[in-house]
Amino acid sequence: MNHSITRSDFLQKTALAGAAILLSSIESFSREEQKVIRVAIIGCGSVSNRYIVHLQSSNLIKIVSLCDIKIERAVAQNEKYKIGANMYDHIDALLNGVAFDLMLTLTDMQMHGALNKKALAAGKNVWSEKPLANSYAEGKALVEYAKTKGVRIWGAPAVVTSPQFEFMSKAIQEGKLGKLASAHGQYGHTGPTWSSFFYEPLGGSMPDLGVYNMATLTGLLGHAKSVMAMTSIVNSKREIDEKGMIEVKEEDNAHILLEHANGVISHIMCGFNYFDPFGHEAKNQTLHSIQIFGDKGNMRLIGYDWEPKSVVLDNSWNEPPQTHQTDDNGYQWQEGATRIAGALATQIEPKINVLHSLHVLEIIEAARKSSKEGIKVKLVSAFPWPMI
Ligand SMILES: NC(=O)c1ccc[n+]([C@@H]2O[C@H](COP(=O)([O-])OP(=O)(O)OC[C@H]3O[C@@H](n4cnc5c(N)ncnc54)[C@H](O)[C@@H]3O)[C@@H](O)[C@H]2O)c1
């Protein structure tokens, strides 16, 4: 029996789940200035269902164009969400078509670097699903290139914008855990069935799933100085919708150790072979996925870091652990592009920082090298920290 999540299951469960609540400051700016950010979406597959609904909840944003090499997908989304967009079947046509301010890259992971570069070259700002490029060097070059073109690029995920991340970051900065020592993060499910790119070279469970924990743990603990990892392929074949059986070429199982400053070590595990009924539709998850330990306290993030429920803080010898931040304050994991459009409109710097995305990209690449060569890999990148 196949327990994997089918594309239609996923879409049914998630397509129209809850419109977003937007930052009141951004909305009040909108009322005063009426600045509207024109958005173009490239890649009209699974995740576009979540993005489009969120974008449509903001009066600061107008989706003006949809692009997909399978043009029927752009047409279907245009109709389903009553967008009234211009539709294109190629990025060149999109960039030469109706004017826009921000491109959202929601295609197969392997295409992100090349598509993002074309958009930057055309003077467009970019919000990219993860990863924003396929290597650290390519990503760094994109960020530098954007500067020369007078535009910006940012990358998913948006985990640092959740109120639970903020609570945990402040608790650490205020010393509530004492001297930090160790942290752990985990995320997995039985793997997407709707597209093969997740299992092709430069796909894999790290850029699709581990990326969330990498962003959370480095966001909380600071940049990693070095990486050691073991990765593997547990299932060498996968059944993909409308495609049949394929060979798995990229890791579907990964354990990553990160060395942070002051002796702090964190560990992440991710994979496409984890039985977890809540792994994709997370709202009923009651277990924790992130743990942080210091010598005066520990914290557990309940739910997944991309869809957190609360934070349990245990820092007393006498009192039971306390549950904090049960309110999501309107946070949704797909809000990154909406936040970035808001930042472009208001010129208020967002919490999501592209140097942080680049650092996570360097970790993924280093983890692959570490596993392949059996070595500890030093990292060169860092980002402004603490983030909150
Ligand atoms: N599906 C999810 O739940 C989810 C959640 C978070 C992030 N993501 C990320 O979003 C991205 C897309 O994932 P997905 O699940 O939506 O995949 P998908 O296969 O459902 O959709 C990708 C779409 O991109 C189109 N495409 C591919 N190359 C293109 C090109 N050169 N030009 C234009 N269109 C092109 C494909 O035709 C397809 O419609 C990935 O980076 C993934 O990691 C997905």
Ligand as a Chemical Component Dictionary entry (heavy atoms), coordinates in Angstrom:
data_LIG
# 
_chem_comp.id                   LIG 
_chem_comp.type                 NON-POLYMER 
_chem_comp.pdbx_formal_charge   0 
_chem_comp.three_letter_code    LIG 
# 
loop_
_chem_comp_atom.comp_id 
_chem_comp_atom.atom_id 
_chem_comp_atom.alt_atom_id 
_chem_comp_atom.type_symbol 
_chem_comp_atom.charge 
_chem_comp_atom.model_Cartn_x 
_chem_comp_atom.model_Cartn_y 
_chem_comp_atom.model_Cartn_z 
_chem_comp_atom.pdbx_ordinal 
LIG N1  N1  N 0  4.507  21.731 -3.211  1  
LIG C1  C1  C 0  4.806  22.113 -1.985  2  
LIG O1  O1  O 0  4.171  21.733 -1.016  3  
LIG C2  C2  C 0  5.937  23.037 -1.744  4  
LIG C3  C3  C 0  5.994  23.691 -0.499  5  
LIG C4  C4  C 0  7.024  24.602 -0.266  6  
LIG C5  C5  C 0  7.959  24.826 -1.249  7  
LIG N2  N2  N 1  7.893  24.152 -2.455  8  
LIG C6  C6  C 0  8.916  24.440 -3.465  9  
LIG O2  O2  O 0  8.274  25.037 -4.582  10 
LIG C7  C7  C 0  8.958  24.692 -5.796  11 
LIG C8  C8  C 0  7.972  24.059 -6.751  12 
LIG O3  O3  O 0  7.432  22.891 -6.160  13 
LIG P1  P1  P 0  6.014  22.305 -6.607  14 
LIG O4  O4  O 0  5.687  21.242 -5.633  15 
LIG O5  O5  O -1 5.060  23.426 -6.826  16 
LIG O6  O6  O 0  6.407  21.635 -8.005  17 
LIG P2  P2  P 0  5.434  21.322 -9.245  18 
LIG O7  O7  O 0  6.120  20.293 -10.046 19 
LIG O8  O8  O 0  4.060  21.029 -8.753  20 
LIG O9  O9  O 0  5.399  22.688 -10.035 21 
LIG C9  C9  C 0  6.511  23.214 -10.735 22 
LIG C10 C10 C 0  6.001  23.887 -11.994 23 
LIG O10 O10 O 0  7.072  24.581 -12.624 24 
LIG C11 C11 C 0  6.921  24.436 -14.022 25 
LIG N3  N3  N 0  8.225  24.678 -14.655 26 
LIG C12 C12 C 0  9.335  23.904 -14.624 27 
LIG N4  N4  N 0  10.335 24.479 -15.309 28 
LIG C13 C13 C 0  9.860  25.658 -15.778 29 
LIG C14 C14 C 0  10.431 26.690 -16.558 30 
LIG N5  N5  N 0  11.695 26.647 -16.995 31 
LIG N6  N6  N 0  9.647  27.756 -16.858 32 
LIG C15 C15 C 0  8.378  27.816 -16.440 33 
LIG N7  N7  N 0  7.785  26.857 -15.697 34 
LIG C16 C16 C 0  8.518  25.782 -15.371 35 
LIG C17 C17 C 0  6.406  23.028 -14.185 36 
LIG O11 O11 O 0  5.791  22.833 -15.451 37 
LIG C18 C18 C 0  5.433  22.921 -13.025 38 
LIG O12 O12 O 0  4.118  23.315 -13.378 39 
LIG C19 C19 C 0  10.110 23.784 -5.370  40 
LIG O13 O13 O 0  11.259 24.565 -5.158  41 
LIG C20 C20 C 0  9.646  23.212 -4.036  42 
LIG O14 O14 O 0  10.736 22.832 -3.203  43 
LIG C21 C21 C 0  6.889  23.277 -2.719  44 
# 
loop_
_chem_comp_bond.comp_id 
_chem_comp_bond.atom_id_1 
_chem_comp_bond.atom_id_2 
_chem_comp_bond.value_order 
_chem_comp_bond.pdbx_ordinal 
LIG N1  C1  SING 1  
LIG C1  O1  DOUB 2  
LIG C1  C2  SING 3  
LIG C2  C3  SING 4  
LIG C2  C21 DOUB 5  
LIG C3  C4  DOUB 6  
LIG C4  C5  SING 7  
LIG C5  N2  DOUB 8  
LIG N2  C6  SING 9  
LIG N2  C21 SING 10 
LIG C6  O2  SING 11 
LIG C6  C20 SING 12 
LIG O2  C7  SING 13 
LIG C7  C8  SING 14 
LIG C7  C19 SING 15 
LIG C8  O3  SING 16 
LIG O3  P1  SING 17 
LIG P1  O4  DOUB 18 
LIG P1  O5  SING 19 
LIG P1  O6  SING 20 
LIG O6  P2  SING 21 
LIG P2  O7  DOUB 22 
LIG P2  O8  SING 23 
LIG P2  O9  SING 24 
LIG O9  C9  SING 25 
LIG C9  C10 SING 26 
LIG C10 O10 SING 27 
LIG C10 C18 SING 28 
LIG O10 C11 SING 29 
LIG C11 N3  SING 30 
LIG C11 C17 SING 31 
LIG N3  C12 SING 32 
LIG N3  C16 SING 33 
LIG C12 N4  DOUB 34 
LIG N4  C13 SING 35 
LIG C13 C14 SING 36 
LIG C13 C16 DOUB 37 
LIG C14 N5  SING 38 
LIG C14 N6  DOUB 39 
LIG N6  C15 SING 40 
LIG C15 N7  DOUB 41 
LIG N7  C16 SING 42 
LIG C17 O11 SING 43 
LIG C17 C18 SING 44 
LIG C18 O12 SING 45 
LIG C19 O13 SING 46 
LIG C19 C20 SING 47 
LIG C20 O14 SING 48 
# 
